Amino acid sequence: MGVLFSIFLFLGSPYNSYDESISVEVKAGCMDELAINYCFDCSKQEGTCLIDNEFSSRCEDPIVKWKKKWSPKAEFSSRYAVFTYEECWDSWEVTIYDSLGQILWQSNTPNEAWSGMSKGDYYEAGEYYLSIVGDTRGMTKSIDVLTEFDLIFNN
C-alpha cells in the first residue's frame, strides 16, 4: 500500500487532474529602460527607443499647430496639415468634418495632409471642424481637441 500511495502522490491523482494552459501575450515596444518611451510590460523589442537627449526632450511636450484659415489654392500651402513632430506620437488621429458632422478626411499619421478636395473638386468655402486625438510615446502628453477652421478661396 505504501508503494502505491507513493506512486499516487508522484503522478498525481487521476481523479483531480486538470490541464493548465498558460496564455502568453507578446507585446512589442522599446525595451531600453533609459528611453522615455520604455515599455515596462513588453517582451519583444520593436521600433525606435527615444533616449533622453534633444530629440526626446522635444517629445515630452511636442508642439501641435494648425491654421485657423486655409486656402487650398495658396502658393505656399496646397494641403491642410497639423504640424508636429511625427516621431513623438504613439497614437494619432486627425479628422476633418463638414458643418453637418460628416467625416471628410481622416489620418492616423501626423505627416499626412488634407487636399481639400473630393472627386477632383474642392469643397466649398466655409467653416469646417478639426479633431485631433493622440498620445505621445512614453505618455508624457495627451491631446484631444475639437476646433473649427475656415476654408477660404483668395481671388
LUMDRENSE-465301 format. One line per 4 residues: number of its first residue (from 1); for each residue x, y, z of N, C-alpha, C, O. Coordinates in pm, whole numbers, plus 50000, padded with zeros to 5 digits. Example, Ala and Ser with C-alpha at 12.3 -4.5 7.8 and 13.67 -1.06 7.14 Angstrom:
2
1	51319:49431:50780:51230:49550:50780:51320:49670:50780:51424:49668:50846  51285:49775:50708:51367:49894:50714:51290:50003:50787:51341:50114:50804 $
! end
This chain:
155
1	50083:49881:50000:50000:50000:50000:50087:50125:50000:50053:50223:49934  50198:50123:50073:50285:50239:50080:50345:50272:49945:50362:50390:49914  50378:50170:49861:50436:50193:49729:50332:50254:49638:50362:50348:49564  50209:50203:49641:50102:50257:49559:50070:50402:49598:50048:50487:49510 $
5	50069:50431:49726:50043:50567:49772:50154:50663:49726:50125:50777:49691  50279:50618:49727:50392:50700:49680:50380:50728:49531:50404:50841:49487  50344:50627:49453:50325:50646:49307:50209:50743:49284:50217:50830:49197  50103:50728:49361:49986:50815:49351:50025:50961:49376:49981:51049:49303 $
9	50105:50986:49477:50149:51122:49508:50242:51177:49399:50233:51294:49363  50330:51092:49347:50426:51134:49245:50356:51169:49114:50385:51272:49053  50266:51084:49070:50199:51103:48942:50079:51195:48952:50035:51251:48851  50025:51211:49068:49906:51293:49085:49781:51208:49077:49785:51097:49023 $
13	49676:51257:49128:49550:51183:49128:49486:51186:48991:49473:51292:48931  49447:51069:48939:49378:51067:48810:49238:51127:48818:49179:51159:48715  49185:51143:48938:49050:51195:48955:49048:51347:48964:48944:51408:48943  49160:51409:48995:49168:51554:49011:49264:51616:48910:49321:51723:48935 $
17	49283:51551:48799:49378:51606:48701:49313:51721:48624:49192:51723:48604  49396:51814:48583:49348:51927:48504:49460:51972:48411:49578:51948:48437  49420:52036:48304:49516:52086:48206:49525:52237:48225:49429:52309:48196  49637:52283:48272:49655:52426:48295:49724:52487:48173:49843:52466:48153 $
21	49648:52561:48092:49705:52626:47974:49748:52767:48012:49673:52841:48076  49866:52802:47972:49916:52936:48001:49912:53016:47873:49972:52978:47772  49842:53128:47877:49832:53217:47762:49931:53331:47782:49923:53405:47880  50023:53344:47689:50124:53449:47699:50103:53548:47585:50107:53511:47467 $
25	50081:53673:47620:50064:53778:47520:50201:53840:47493:50270:53883:47585  50238:53845:47366:50365:53906:47328:50337:54051:47291:50266:54078:47194  50392:54142:47368:50376:54284:47342:50511:54339:47301:50612:54311:47365  50513:54418:47196:50639:54471:47143:50647:54621:47165:50546:54691:47163 $
29	50769:54669:47187:50793:54810:47206:50937:54833:47245:51021:54744:47228  50968:54949:47296:51104:54983:47337:51133:54918:47471:51060:54937:47568  51240:54841:47477:51276:54771:47600:51398:54832:47669:51453:54772:47761  51441:54948:47624:51554:55017:47686:51503:55100:47804:51426:55195:47783 $
33	51542:55066:47925:51491:55133:48045:51529:55280:48053:51467:55354:48130  51628:55323:47977:51668:55464:47979:51588:55549:47881:51599:55672:47883  51508:55487:47797:51432:55560:47695:51304:55619:47755:51247:55563:47849  51260:55733:47699:51137:55794:47751:51013:55717:47706:50906:55733:47765 $
37	51027:55635:47603:50915:55554:47557:50932:55408:47598:50887:55317:47528  50999:55385:47712:51022:55250:47764:50888:55179:47788:50797:55235:47849  50879:55057:47741:50758:54975:47758:50786:54871:47867:50854:54772:47841  50735:54894:47987:50767:54808:48101:50709:54668:48088:50762:54576:48150 $
41	50602:54650:48012:50542:54517:48002:50563:54453:47864:50488:54363:47826  50662:54499:47791:50692:54440:47660:50786:54321:47675:50869:54316:47766  50771:54227:47585:50859:54110:47587:50937:54099:47456:51011:54002:47437  50922:54196:47368:50991:54193:47239:51028:54336:47201:50945:54427:47209 $
45	51152:54357:47160:51199:54489:47115:51143:54518:46977:51155:54436:46886  51081:54636:46961:51030:54678:46831:51026:54830:46827:50992:54894:46926  51060:54887:46713:51053:55031:46697:51177:55101:46750:51276:55038:46786  51168:55232:46753:51280:55317:46795:51265:55356:46940:51158:55398:46984 $
49	51374:55343:47016:51376:55389:47155:51423:55534:47155:51523:55568:47092  51351:55620:47227:51385:55761:47235:51465:55785:47362:51411:55781:47473  51593:55810:47346:51681:55833:47460:51673:55980:47499:51653:56067:47413  51688:56009:47627:51674:56145:47678:51787:56235:47627:51894:56244:47687 $
53	51760:56298:47518:51852:56396:47458:51765:56504:47393:51646:56512:47424  51820:56585:47306:51743:56694:47245:51622:56639:47169:51513:56695:47176  51642:56529:47098:51535:56468:47020:51420:56425:47111:51304:56455:47083  51451:56356:47219:51345:56304:47304:51286:56412:47395:51168:56404:47429 $
57	51364:56512:47435:51309:56615:47523:51201:56696:47451:51108:56744:47516  51212:56713:47321:51105:56784:47250:50980:56698:47239:50872:56750:47211  50993:56568:47262:50877:56480:47258:50804:56473:47392:50694:56418:47399  50862:56528:47497:50793:56529:47626:50671:56619:47621:50569:56589:47683 $
61	50680:56728:47547:50567:56820:47530:50573:56875:47387:50602:56993:47368  50545:56790:47288:50560:56833:47149:50459:56941:47109:50345:56944:47155  50505:57029:47023:50422:57136:46971:50322:57077:46871:50358:56991:46791  50199:57125:46876:50096:57087:46780:50032:57217:46731:49977:57293:46810 $
65	50041:57241:46600:49989:57366:46542:49901:57336:46422:49921:57236:46352  49804:57423:46398:49719:57415:46280:49673:57555:46244:49680:57646:46326  49625:57570:46122:49579:57702:46075:49431:57718:46102:49353:57623:46090  49392:57841:46139:49251:57872:46160:49181:57910:46030:49060:57897:46018 $
69	49260:57957:45932:49209:57988:45798:49304:57926:45698:49426:57935:45712  49247:57864:45595:49331:57794:45498:49270:57805:45359:49149:57788:45341  49355:57834:45262:49313:57838:45122:49389:57730:45045:49512:57736:45037  49319:57632:44989:49387:57525:44917:49456:57571:44789:49541:57500:44735 $
73	49422:57689:44739:49483:57738:44616:49600:57834:44642:49653:57894:44549  49639:57849:44769:49751:57937:44802:49881:57877:44750:49897:57755:44749  49972:57962:44706:50100:57915:44652:50180:57836:44754:50239:57733:44721  50184:57883:44877:50272:57826:44977:50216:57704:45049:50292:57632:45112 $
77	50088:57678:45041:50029:57566:45115:49911:57508:45040:49799:57558:45051  49935:57402:44965:49827:57343:44888:49756:57231:44965:49661:57172:44914  49800:57201:45086:49736:57098:45169:49720:57148:45312:49805:57222:45362  49613:57109:45377:49587:57146:45516:49654:57043:45606:49625:56924:45596 $
81	49741:57087:45693:49816:56995:45779:49816:57042:45923:49804:57160:45953  49830:56946:46012:49856:56973:46153:50006:56952:46169:50059:56846:46136  50074:57053:46221:50219:57049:46231:50262:57001:46370:50221:57057:46472  50346:56897:46372:50401:56844:46495:50519:56755:46460:50548:56733:46342 $
85	50587:56705:46561:50696:56610:46540:50635:56470:46528:50586:56415:46627  50639:56415:46409:50575:56285:46384:50627:56175:46476:50550:56092:46523  50758:56175:46500:50819:56066:46576:50779:56065:46724:50808:55969:46795  50715:56170:46772:50680:56180:46913:50550:56107:46950:50525:56082:47068 $
89	50469:56074:46852:50334:56027:46881:50322:55877:46867:50362:55818:46767  50265:55814:46971:50239:55671:46971:50104:55644:46906:50091:55552:46824  50005:55723:46941:49874:55714:46875:49838:55853:46825:49870:55953:46890  49772:55859:46710:49743:55988:46647:49625:55970:46553:49621:55876:46473 $
93	49531:56061:46563:49419:56060:46469:49372:56202:46445:49338:56275:46538  49371:56241:46319:49320:56372:46278:49199:56347:46189:49205:56266:46096  49090:56417:46218:48968:56401:46138:48916:56539:46103:48916:56630:46186  48871:56554:45980:48808:56679:45936:48662:56648:45902:48631:56555:45828 $
97	48575:56731:45960:48430:56715:45943:48373:56837:45872:48429:56947:45880  48261:56817:45802:48189:56932:45748:48095:56986:45856:48093:56935:45968  48017:57087:45822:47929:57150:45921:47815:57059:45967:47751:57087:46068  47790:56949:45894:47686:56854:45933:47742:56738:46015:47668:56649:46056 $
101	47873:56739:46037:47936:56633:46116:47979:56512:46037:48016:56410:46096  47974:56520:45904:48017:56407:45822:48169:56410:45807:48228:56516:45787  48231:56294:45816:48376:56284:45803:48416:56306:45657:48368:56237:45567  48505:56404:45636:48555:56432:45502:48692:56369:45479:48726:56329:45368 $
105	48770:56362:45587:48907:56311:45576:48953:56265:45712:48916:56324:45814  49035:56159:45715:49087:56108:45841:49227:56053:45817:49255:55995:45712  49315:56071:45916:49452:56022:45907:49499:55971:46042:49464:56025:46147  49581:55867:46037:49638:55812:46160:49787:55839:46171:49853:55786:46260 $
109	49841:55922:46083:49982:55959:46092:49995:56111:46081:49928:56173:45999  50082:56170:46163:50095:56316:46164:50152:56376:46036:50136:56496:46014  50216:56299:45952:50277:56358:45833:50182:56368:45713:50223:56418:45608  50060:56323:45724:49964:56334:45615:49890:56467:45622:49874:56526:45729 $
113	49845:56513:45504:49774:56642:45498:49652:56628:45406:49649:56544:45316  49554:56712:45431:49428:56709:45356:49438:56800:45236:49487:56913:45247  49393:56753:45121:49398:56832:44997:49283:56930:44985:49291:57024:44906  49177:56911:45061:49059:56997:45049:48973:56960:44930:48884:57035:44891 $
117	48999:56842:44872:48928:56801:44752:48851:56671:44773:48884:56590:44860  48750:56654:44691:48675:56529:44684:48638:56506:44538:48572:56590:44476  48678:56394:44485:48648:56358:44346:48693:56465:44249:48624:56494:44151  48810:56526:44274:48868:56623:44183:48821:56767:44200:48873:56857:44134 $
121	48723:56791:44287:48674:56926:44311:48701:56968:44455:48701:56885:44546  48726:57098:44474:48746:57150:44609:48612:57156:44682:48507:57179:44622  48619:57135:44813:48500:57157:44894:48467:57305:44893:48553:57388:44861  48344:57339:44927:48300:57478:44928:48369:57554:45040:48406:57497:45142 $
125	48384:57684:45020:48438:57771:45126:48340:57769:45242:48218:57761:45223  48392:57775:45362:48305:57776:45480:48379:57725:45602:48501:57712:45603  48300:57696:45704:48357:57651:45831:48359:57498:45835:48261:57432:45801  48473:57444:45877:48492:57301:45891:48546:57273:46031:48592:57364:46100 $
129	48540:57147:46072:48582:57111:46207:48701:57016:46202:48708:56926:46118  48793:57039:46293:48916:56962:46303:48920:56893:46439:48905:56957:46543  48940:56762:46438:48955:56685:46561:49095:56625:46562:49138:56563:46464  49167:56642:46673:49299:56585:46691:49298:56506:46822:49267:56561:46927 $
133	49330:56378:46814:49336:56292:46931:49467:56215:46925:49499:56153:46824  49544:56219:47034:49670:56145:47033:49736:56137:47168:49704:56211:47261  49830:56042:47178:49913:56024:47297:50058:56012:47251:50088:55945:47152  50147:56078:47325:50289:56070:47291:50347:55937:47335:50292:55867:47421 $
137	50460:55904:47276:50535:55787:47320:50583:55817:47461:50634:55927:47487  50568:55725:47550:50604:55749:47689:50492:55814:47768:50507:55838:47888  50379:55844:47703:50260:55900:47768:50288:56029:47844:50233:56050:47952  50374:56116:47789:50404:56243:47855:50301:56350:47820:50291:56450:47891 $
141	50226:56330:47712:50126:56428:47671:50013:56358:47598:50035:56266:47518  49892:56401:47626:49773:56357:47553:49708:56480:47495:49713:56589:47553  49646:56463:47379:49576:56574:47316:49440:56524:47269:49428:56415:47214  49338:56604:47293:49202:56575:47248:49137:56710:47219:49083:56774:47309 $
145	49143:56751:47093:49099:56885:47053:48990:56874:46947:48999:56792:46856  48888:56955:46960:48788:56973:46855:48775:57123:46836:48735:57195:46927  48808:57171:46717:48806:57314:46689:48756:57336:46547:48741:57241:46470  48730:57460:46513:48684:57491:46378:48795:57566:46302:48882:57629:46362 $
149	48787:57558:46170:48875:57637:46084:48795:57675:45961:48696:57611:45927  48841:57781:45895:48772:57831:45775:48848:57790:45649:48969:57808:45639  48774:57737:45556:48827:57710:45422:48790:57829:45336:48672:57858:45318  48890:57899:45284:48865:58021:45207:48930:58009:45071:49020:57928:45050 $
153	48884:58089:44979:48944:58096:44846:48979:58240:44817:48893:58328:44818  49106:58265:44790:49152:58400:44754:49128:58420:44605:49151:58329:44526  49084:58536:44569:49059:58565:44427:49185:58599:44353:49181:58626:44233 $
! end
